[in-house]
Amino acid sequence: MESNQLWAFVEDELILGRSSGIYNESLFISGEDKLVKVLRLGKIAMFFKTSDGEYGVIKQESSGWNQASISGSENLRELDYLFDSFNKNIRNGLFKVPNFLPANTSSN
């Protein structure tokens, strides 16, 4: 790989890590295709919101990309605030997001 290609790759990765936004996407959720709003937070997380107010997370697993619903009143409140802020182009400040990482199941 030439050094120019390497630097282009590095720059692309840095841009992806810094950029966040809301996009309209079609996802296969609960056995059907749905048009949803997808909120991408850099390379950290992707959340979705359906037209009927269901929230979820999109995460990569060994079998590929999967969607999982998110519940709990505090999680839904955090995501509602996050999506509302991004819709209003408010992208500065502290935002809490639900913890979607799996619990550590190893016993030491």
PyMOL CGO cylinders between C-alpha atoms (Angstrom):
from pymol import cmd
from pymol.cgo import CYLINDER

trace = [
    CYLINDER, 0.00, 0.00, 0.00, 1.39, 3.39, -0.94, 0.3, 1, 1, 1, 1, 1, 1,
    CYLINDER, 1.39, 3.39, -0.94, 1.83, 6.00, 1.76, 0.3, 1, 1, 1, 1, 1, 1,
    CYLINDER, 1.83, 6.00, 1.76, -0.82, 8.22, 0.08, 0.3, 1, 1, 1, 1, 1, 1,
    CYLINDER, -0.82, 8.22, 0.08, -3.35, 5.40, 0.27, 0.3, 1, 1, 1, 1, 1, 1,
    CYLINDER, -3.35, 5.40, 0.27, -2.44, 4.72, 3.87, 0.3, 1, 1, 1, 1, 1, 1,
    CYLINDER, -2.44, 4.72, 3.87, -2.93, 8.36, 4.87, 0.3, 1, 1, 1, 1, 1, 1,
    CYLINDER, -2.93, 8.36, 4.87, -6.24, 8.49, 2.97, 0.3, 1, 1, 1, 1, 1, 1,
    CYLINDER, -6.24, 8.49, 2.97, -7.39, 5.41, 4.92, 0.3, 1, 1, 1, 1, 1, 1,
    CYLINDER, -7.39, 5.41, 4.92, -6.31, 6.97, 8.24, 0.3, 1, 1, 1, 1, 1, 1,
    CYLINDER, -6.31, 6.97, 8.24, -8.09, 10.24, 7.42, 0.3, 1, 1, 1, 1, 1, 1,
    CYLINDER, -8.09, 10.24, 7.42, -11.28, 8.35, 6.48, 0.3, 1, 1, 1, 1, 1, 1,
    CYLINDER, -11.28, 8.35, 6.48, -11.20, 6.45, 9.78, 0.3, 1, 1, 1, 1, 1, 1,
    CYLINDER, -11.20, 6.45, 9.78, -10.72, 9.68, 11.75, 0.3, 1, 1, 1, 1, 1, 1,
    CYLINDER, -10.72, 9.68, 11.75, -13.65, 11.32, 9.96, 0.3, 1, 1, 1, 1, 1, 1,
    CYLINDER, -13.65, 11.32, 9.96, -15.90, 8.32, 10.65, 0.3, 1, 1, 1, 1, 1, 1,
    CYLINDER, -15.90, 8.32, 10.65, -14.93, 8.43, 14.32, 0.3, 1, 1, 1, 1, 1, 1,
    CYLINDER, -14.93, 8.43, 14.32, -15.83, 12.11, 14.66, 0.3, 1, 1, 1, 1, 1, 1,
    CYLINDER, -15.83, 12.11, 14.66, -19.02, 12.25, 12.62, 0.3, 1, 1, 1, 1, 1, 1,
    CYLINDER, -19.02, 12.25, 12.62, -22.50, 11.53, 13.94, 0.3, 1, 1, 1, 1, 1, 1,
    CYLINDER, -22.50, 11.53, 13.94, -25.90, 11.94, 12.38, 0.3, 1, 1, 1, 1, 1, 1,
    CYLINDER, -25.90, 11.94, 12.38, -29.44, 10.73, 11.74, 0.3, 1, 1, 1, 1, 1, 1,
    CYLINDER, -29.44, 10.73, 11.74, -30.24, 8.78, 8.60, 0.3, 1, 1, 1, 1, 1, 1,
    CYLINDER, -30.24, 8.78, 8.60, -33.37, 7.15, 7.16, 0.3, 1, 1, 1, 1, 1, 1,
    CYLINDER, -33.37, 7.15, 7.16, -32.78, 3.44, 6.66, 0.3, 1, 1, 1, 1, 1, 1,
    CYLINDER, -32.78, 3.44, 6.66, -34.81, 0.32, 6.00, 0.3, 1, 1, 1, 1, 1, 1,
    CYLINDER, -34.81, 0.32, 6.00, -34.19, -2.36, 8.65, 0.3, 1, 1, 1, 1, 1, 1,
    CYLINDER, -34.19, -2.36, 8.65, -35.56, -5.87, 9.06, 0.3, 1, 1, 1, 1, 1, 1,
    CYLINDER, -35.56, -5.87, 9.06, -37.18, -5.70, 12.51, 0.3, 1, 1, 1, 1, 1, 1,
    CYLINDER, -37.18, -5.70, 12.51, -39.52, -8.28, 14.06, 0.3, 1, 1, 1, 1, 1, 1,
    CYLINDER, -39.52, -8.28, 14.06, -39.91, -10.14, 10.80, 0.3, 1, 1, 1, 1, 1, 1,
    CYLINDER, -39.91, -10.14, 10.80, -40.65, -7.17, 8.53, 0.3, 1, 1, 1, 1, 1, 1,
    CYLINDER, -40.65, -7.17, 8.53, -38.87, -4.34, 6.75, 0.3, 1, 1, 1, 1, 1, 1,
    CYLINDER, -38.87, -4.34, 6.75, -39.44, -0.99, 8.45, 0.3, 1, 1, 1, 1, 1, 1,
    CYLINDER, -39.44, -0.99, 8.45, -38.30, 2.52, 7.54, 0.3, 1, 1, 1, 1, 1, 1,
    CYLINDER, -38.30, 2.52, 7.54, -36.56, 3.85, 10.65, 0.3, 1, 1, 1, 1, 1, 1,
    CYLINDER, -36.56, 3.85, 10.65, -34.39, 6.72, 11.81, 0.3, 1, 1, 1, 1, 1, 1,
    CYLINDER, -34.39, 6.72, 11.81, -30.86, 5.53, 12.54, 0.3, 1, 1, 1, 1, 1, 1,
    CYLINDER, -30.86, 5.53, 12.54, -28.66, 7.64, 14.81, 0.3, 1, 1, 1, 1, 1, 1,
    CYLINDER, -28.66, 7.64, 14.81, -24.96, 6.88, 14.35, 0.3, 1, 1, 1, 1, 1, 1,
    CYLINDER, -24.96, 6.88, 14.35, -22.61, 8.11, 17.06, 0.3, 1, 1, 1, 1, 1, 1,
    CYLINDER, -22.61, 8.11, 17.06, -19.21, 8.02, 15.39, 0.3, 1, 1, 1, 1, 1, 1,
    CYLINDER, -19.21, 8.02, 15.39, -17.85, 4.50, 15.45, 0.3, 1, 1, 1, 1, 1, 1,
    CYLINDER, -17.85, 4.50, 15.45, -19.26, 3.92, 18.93, 0.3, 1, 1, 1, 1, 1, 1,
    CYLINDER, -19.26, 3.92, 18.93, -22.94, 3.03, 18.48, 0.3, 1, 1, 1, 1, 1, 1,
    CYLINDER, -22.94, 3.03, 18.48, -25.96, 3.00, 16.20, 0.3, 1, 1, 1, 1, 1, 1,
    CYLINDER, -25.96, 3.00, 16.20, -29.48, 3.35, 17.59, 0.3, 1, 1, 1, 1, 1, 1,
    CYLINDER, -29.48, 3.35, 17.59, -32.76, 3.25, 15.71, 0.3, 1, 1, 1, 1, 1, 1,
    CYLINDER, -32.76, 3.25, 15.71, -36.26, 4.64, 16.23, 0.3, 1, 1, 1, 1, 1, 1,
    CYLINDER, -36.26, 4.64, 16.23, -39.33, 3.29, 14.47, 0.3, 1, 1, 1, 1, 1, 1,
    CYLINDER, -39.33, 3.29, 14.47, -42.30, 5.41, 13.45, 0.3, 1, 1, 1, 1, 1, 1,
    CYLINDER, -42.30, 5.41, 13.45, -44.31, 3.93, 16.35, 0.3, 1, 1, 1, 1, 1, 1,
    CYLINDER, -44.31, 3.93, 16.35, -41.69, 5.03, 18.92, 0.3, 1, 1, 1, 1, 1, 1,
    CYLINDER, -41.69, 5.03, 18.92, -39.80, 1.75, 19.41, 0.3, 1, 1, 1, 1, 1, 1,
    CYLINDER, -39.80, 1.75, 19.41, -36.10, 2.19, 20.13, 0.3, 1, 1, 1, 1, 1, 1,
    CYLINDER, -36.10, 2.19, 20.13, -33.27, -0.23, 19.61, 0.3, 1, 1, 1, 1, 1, 1,
    CYLINDER, -33.27, -0.23, 19.61, -29.57, -0.69, 19.06, 0.3, 1, 1, 1, 1, 1, 1,
    CYLINDER, -29.57, -0.69, 19.06, -27.78, -2.05, 16.00, 0.3, 1, 1, 1, 1, 1, 1,
    CYLINDER, -27.78, -2.05, 16.00, -24.74, -4.09, 16.95, 0.3, 1, 1, 1, 1, 1, 1,
    CYLINDER, -24.74, -4.09, 16.95, -22.30, -6.37, 15.23, 0.3, 1, 1, 1, 1, 1, 1,
    CYLINDER, -22.30, -6.37, 15.23, -22.21, -9.93, 16.45, 0.3, 1, 1, 1, 1, 1, 1,
    CYLINDER, -22.21, -9.93, 16.45, -20.52, -13.05, 15.16, 0.3, 1, 1, 1, 1, 1, 1,
    CYLINDER, -20.52, -13.05, 15.16, -23.52, -13.76, 12.92, 0.3, 1, 1, 1, 1, 1, 1,
    CYLINDER, -23.52, -13.76, 12.92, -23.49, -10.24, 11.42, 0.3, 1, 1, 1, 1, 1, 1,
    CYLINDER, -23.49, -10.24, 11.42, -25.35, -7.01, 12.18, 0.3, 1, 1, 1, 1, 1, 1,
    CYLINDER, -25.35, -7.01, 12.18, -28.37, -7.48, 14.47, 0.3, 1, 1, 1, 1, 1, 1,
    CYLINDER, -28.37, -7.48, 14.47, -31.00, -5.21, 15.90, 0.3, 1, 1, 1, 1, 1, 1,
    CYLINDER, -31.00, -5.21, 15.90, -32.12, -5.44, 19.53, 0.3, 1, 1, 1, 1, 1, 1,
    CYLINDER, -32.12, -5.44, 19.53, -34.98, -3.53, 21.14, 0.3, 1, 1, 1, 1, 1, 1,
    CYLINDER, -34.98, -3.53, 21.14, -34.27, -1.27, 24.09, 0.3, 1, 1, 1, 1, 1, 1,
    CYLINDER, -34.27, -1.27, 24.09, -36.72, -0.95, 26.96, 0.3, 1, 1, 1, 1, 1, 1,
    CYLINDER, -36.72, -0.95, 26.96, -36.81, 0.68, 30.36, 0.3, 1, 1, 1, 1, 1, 1,
    CYLINDER, -36.81, 0.68, 30.36, -38.19, 4.13, 31.08, 0.3, 1, 1, 1, 1, 1, 1,
    CYLINDER, -38.19, 4.13, 31.08, -34.79, 5.75, 31.73, 0.3, 1, 1, 1, 1, 1, 1,
    CYLINDER, -34.79, 5.75, 31.73, -33.25, 4.25, 28.54, 0.3, 1, 1, 1, 1, 1, 1,
    CYLINDER, -33.25, 4.25, 28.54, -36.23, 5.41, 26.48, 0.3, 1, 1, 1, 1, 1, 1,
    CYLINDER, -36.23, 5.41, 26.48, -36.05, 8.91, 28.01, 0.3, 1, 1, 1, 1, 1, 1,
    CYLINDER, -36.05, 8.91, 28.01, -32.30, 9.13, 27.20, 0.3, 1, 1, 1, 1, 1, 1,
    CYLINDER, -32.30, 9.13, 27.20, -32.82, 8.00, 23.59, 0.3, 1, 1, 1, 1, 1, 1,
    CYLINDER, -32.82, 8.00, 23.59, -35.83, 10.28, 23.11, 0.3, 1, 1, 1, 1, 1, 1,
    CYLINDER, -35.83, 10.28, 23.11, -33.72, 13.25, 24.27, 0.3, 1, 1, 1, 1, 1, 1,
    CYLINDER, -33.72, 13.25, 24.27, -30.80, 12.18, 22.07, 0.3, 1, 1, 1, 1, 1, 1,
    CYLINDER, -30.80, 12.18, 22.07, -32.92, 11.78, 18.90, 0.3, 1, 1, 1, 1, 1, 1,
    CYLINDER, -32.92, 11.78, 18.90, -34.78, 15.05, 19.61, 0.3, 1, 1, 1, 1, 1, 1,
    CYLINDER, -34.78, 15.05, 19.61, -31.49, 16.93, 20.09, 0.3, 1, 1, 1, 1, 1, 1,
    CYLINDER, -31.49, 16.93, 20.09, -30.01, 15.58, 16.85, 0.3, 1, 1, 1, 1, 1, 1,
    CYLINDER, -30.01, 15.58, 16.85, -33.22, 16.44, 14.96, 0.3, 1, 1, 1, 1, 1, 1,
    CYLINDER, -33.22, 16.44, 14.96, -32.78, 20.02, 16.22, 0.3, 1, 1, 1, 1, 1, 1,
    CYLINDER, -32.78, 20.02, 16.22, -29.06, 19.99, 15.26, 0.3, 1, 1, 1, 1, 1, 1,
    CYLINDER, -29.06, 19.99, 15.26, -28.04, 20.23, 18.92, 0.3, 1, 1, 1, 1, 1, 1,
    CYLINDER, -28.04, 20.23, 18.92, -24.88, 18.16, 18.93, 0.3, 1, 1, 1, 1, 1, 1,
    CYLINDER, -24.88, 18.16, 18.93, -22.83, 19.71, 21.71, 0.3, 1, 1, 1, 1, 1, 1,
    CYLINDER, -22.83, 19.71, 21.71, -23.10, 18.80, 25.33, 0.3, 1, 1, 1, 1, 1, 1,
    CYLINDER, -23.10, 18.80, 25.33, -23.31, 15.71, 27.46, 0.3, 1, 1, 1, 1, 1, 1,
    CYLINDER, -23.31, 15.71, 27.46, -25.67, 12.98, 26.29, 0.3, 1, 1, 1, 1, 1, 1,
    CYLINDER, -25.67, 12.98, 26.29, -26.33, 9.77, 28.18, 0.3, 1, 1, 1, 1, 1, 1,
    CYLINDER, -26.33, 9.77, 28.18, -26.98, 6.64, 26.16, 0.3, 1, 1, 1, 1, 1, 1,
    CYLINDER, -26.98, 6.64, 26.16, -28.20, 3.24, 27.31, 0.3, 1, 1, 1, 1, 1, 1,
    CYLINDER, -28.20, 3.24, 27.31, -25.52, 0.68, 28.07, 0.3, 1, 1, 1, 1, 1, 1,
    CYLINDER, -25.52, 0.68, 28.07, -25.88, -1.85, 25.28, 0.3, 1, 1, 1, 1, 1, 1,
    CYLINDER, -25.88, -1.85, 25.28, -22.65, -3.73, 25.96, 0.3, 1, 1, 1, 1, 1, 1,
    CYLINDER, -22.65, -3.73, 25.96, -23.02, -7.33, 27.12, 0.3, 1, 1, 1, 1, 1, 1,
    CYLINDER, -23.02, -7.33, 27.12, -22.33, -8.07, 30.77, 0.3, 1, 1, 1, 1, 1, 1,
    CYLINDER, -22.33, -8.07, 30.77, -19.06, -9.78, 31.54, 0.3, 1, 1, 1, 1, 1, 1,
    CYLINDER, -19.06, -9.78, 31.54, -20.00, -13.40, 32.22, 0.3, 1, 1, 1, 1, 1, 1,
    CYLINDER, -20.00, -13.40, 32.22, -16.54, -14.73, 33.00, 0.3, 1, 1, 1, 1, 1, 1,
    CYLINDER, -16.54, -14.73, 33.00, -15.92, -15.71, 36.61, 0.3, 1, 1, 1, 1, 1, 1,
    CYLINDER, -15.92, -15.71, 36.61, -12.46, -15.06, 37.98, 0.3, 1, 1, 1, 1, 1, 1,
]
cmd.load_cgo(trace, "trace")
